[in-house]
């Protein structure tokens, strides 16, 4: 059987002025020279050009973890807030988790799996989360949480070396409302 050439389709992505980019990526070579006798370090990074967001079908993930007991006023207020956000986002993203009457509540590790699957979708660009959180996880609990290391894995982020880090999944808007979510490592994901 004869070998056939593989055919690759290179997506044509215009720049902000409508001019055709020469490729779907560009390469940066970064050299850092510290003072003194320390050696220079050079890294090469390929930066991928993403299509304009208005040219792809974008999605959003809106979820919450109830932090109040049902007898507290805050429980109903949080639920009402989730309904309000769902109602604002729904016209722009027709495939949100949950619905207006039942916004998506994270209660189990299966629920976190659903959140992860949706956050991993190519078109997902917005993420709203309300609930427990600290500097290393959303919903920190011995059995039910989403760790920063897991987020980096499913988004294919490389944060070990900032000079060579690649964020394969940029977000337009992320809102995290959880006790200490602004601490430590979450901002690097």
N, C-alpha and C positions, 0 to 999 in steps of 0.2 A: 504494500500500500504506500503510495507516494506521500511524502511530508507536505503539508499545506502550510502556507504562511499564516501566522496569526494576524488577525486584523484588529487594530485598536482604534477606537473612536476617541479623539481628543476633543473634550468639550470646549467650545469656543466661548470664552468669558471676556466681555468687554470691560474696559476700565470705566471710571466714573464719568468720562466724557463720551462714552460710546465707541471708543477706538478699540480695536481688537488687540488683546494682550498676545505676545508672541508664544506663550505657553501657559500651562495651568499652574506653574510655580516659578519662583525665582530663587536663586542661591545667594546666601550671604556668607562672606568669610569674615570672621571677627578675630582680631588679634588683640590680646590684652598683654601689656608690658608693665609689670609692677616696678616700682622704684627699687634701686639697689641692684644686687647681683642675681636676684631670682630670675629664672628663665621665663621667656614669653610663652604664652599658650595661644594656639590658634585652633579655632573650631570652624566647621562648615555646617551651615544650617539651611535646609530646604524649607522654604515657606510656601505653603500652598495657597493659591488664590481661590477664594470661595465665591460662588455665584452671588449676585446681589440677592439680599433676603426677600425682596419683593418679587423675585423670579422663581422662588421655590415655595412649596406649600409648608408653611411653618406651623409648629404645634407648641403647646404649653403644657406644663404639669402643674396642677394646683392640688395640694394635699395638706392635711393637717393631722396632728396627733392631739387628742383632747387632753389638756393639762389640768382641767378643772373637774371636780366631781359634779355629777348631774344636779346636785342640790345647790350648787353655787351659781350666782348670777353670771359669772364669767363663762360658764359652759354655753349658755344660750347666746351670749354676746360673741363668742368665738365662732359658733355655728353661723350666726347672722353675718359676720364678717366674711366667712368663707363663701356664703351664698352671694354676697355683694361682689366679691372678686370674681367668682365663677360667672356671674351675670355680665360683668364688664368685659371679661376675656372671651366669652363664648362667641360673639359675632366675628371675632378675628380668627378663632381656632375652633372649628366645628367638631373636633374629636377629643374634647377634654375628658379626663377621668371623672367618674361620677356624673351627677346632673345637678340642676339647681336645687331640687328638693332634698337631695342627698349628696352633698359634696364629698369627695373621696377622703375617707378617714383611714389613717394608717394605724392598724391595731396588731398586726401579725407580721412575721417575717415574709409570708406570702405577699402581703400588701406592699412591703418594701420591694419585693421582686417585681411587682407590677410597676412601681415607681421607677425602678432601675431600667426596666425594659423600655418605658416611655421616654425617660431621660436620654437613653442611648439612640433613639431614633434620629436619623440624619437631620430632619427638619426641625427638631425641637430646639427652640431658642429662648424660651421663657420658663422660669421655675419659681414658684411661690411655695414656701413651706412655713407653717406655723406649728409650733410644738416644742417638745424638749430638744435641747441641743447643748453641746459643749464644744470645746476647741478641736475635738477629734472625731465627733460623730453627730449625726442628727438622730434624735430619739434615743439617746444613750440609755441602754437597758441591757441586762445580761443576755437577753434573747432576741430583742426587737430593736435593731438600730441599723444605721447606714454609716459605715466608717469612711473617713476621708481616703484611706488607702483603697477601699472598694470603688469609690467615686473615680479616683485617678485611673484605676484599672479599666472600668467600663467606658470611660471617656477617652481612653488611650492617651492620657497625659503623662509626660515624663518630667517630673519636677526634681529629680536627683541633681541635675546640673543645669542651672538656669540658662547657661550659654547654649546648651544643646536641647533645651526643653522644646517639646512640640505639643501644642494644644490642637488636637484634631477636631475638636468640637466646640467652637466659640459660642458663647451665649450673648444674647442681646440684653436680657434683664434677669437678674436673680435677686429674690427677696427672701431672706431667711430671718424668721422671728422665733428665736429660741434662746433661752437664758443667756448662754455664753457662746453663741455661734460666731461672734466676731473675734474670739480668742484663737490663738495658735494657728492651726494648719488649714482651716477651711478656706481662707481667702486664696490659697495657692492652688486650689483644684480647678 
